[in-house]
Amino acid sequence: MIFQLAVLRDEGQTIEGLAAIKQWKAETSKKYQHTMEPLASVQKTARPIVTNRLTGNFPASPKLEFVFRLRGNKIVALEIRS
């Protein structure tokens, strides 16, 4: 049996499941109307990290790290760090 796991951590929240993550993405996009510009990527201990600059409806243009956990060729978890 194959188990699908999807977890997102952002702004102190943990969102679990594909449907909940899709809802979070839609709400975040509507709230911030943001765009992302990838700046760099590194591979640390089997967890790719992509640094992005965000611009949108918030006071600054923060740089955020997206830390991925992969299983095979699928993303099973994403942590967004400031």
C-alpha positions in Angstrom: 0.0 0.0 0.0 1.3 3.5 -0.9 0.5 6.4 1.5 0.3 9.9 0.2 1.5 12.6 2.6 1.3 16.3 2.1 2.3 18.8 4.8 2.9 22.5 4.6 4.3 24.7 7.4 3.9 28.4 7.0 3.4 31.4 9.4 3.2 29.1 12.5 0.6 26.9 10.9 0.7 23.3 9.8 -1.6 22.4 6.9 -2.1 18.8 6.1 -3.6 17.1 3.0 -3.7 18.1 -0.6 -7.2 19.7 -0.4 -6.2 21.8 2.6 -3.0 22.9 0.9 -4.8 23.9 -2.3 -7.2 26.0 -0.2 -4.3 27.6 1.6 -2.7 28.5 -1.7 -5.9 30.0 -3.1 -6.5 32.1 0.1 -2.8 33.2 0.3 -2.8 34.2 -3.4 -6.0 36.2 -2.9 -4.8 37.9 0.3 -1.3 38.9 -0.8 -1.6 39.0 -4.6 2.1 38.0 -4.6 4.7 36.9 -7.0 7.8 34.9 -6.3 11.3 35.2 -7.8 13.6 32.3 -7.2 17.1 33.6 -6.1 19.1 30.5 -5.2 18.8 26.8 -4.5 20.9 24.4 -2.5 20.7 20.7 -1.6 21.3 20.0 2.1 20.9 16.5 3.5 18.4 15.4 0.9 16.2 18.5 1.5 16.4 21.0 -1.4 16.2 24.6 -0.2 15.0 27.3 -2.6 15.4 31.0 -1.6 12.7 33.2 -3.1 11.9 36.9 -3.0 8.2 37.7 -2.6 6.5 40.9 -3.7 2.9 41.6 -3.1 0.4 43.2 -0.6 2.6 43.2 2.4 5.0 45.8 3.9 8.3 44.4 2.6 9.6 42.1 -0.1 10.8 39.3 2.1 13.3 36.6 1.2 11.9 33.2 2.2 13.4 29.8 2.2 11.3 26.9 0.9 12.6 23.7 2.4 11.3 20.6 0.6 11.1 17.0 1.8 11.0 14.6 -1.1 9.9 11.0 -1.4 11.0 9.7 -4.8 10.1 12.5 -7.3 7.3 13.9 -5.2 7.1 16.7 -2.6 5.7 15.3 0.6 6.4 18.3 2.8 7.3 22.0 2.5 8.4 24.3 5.2 8.4 28.1 4.4 10.9 30.0 6.6 11.6 33.7 6.8 
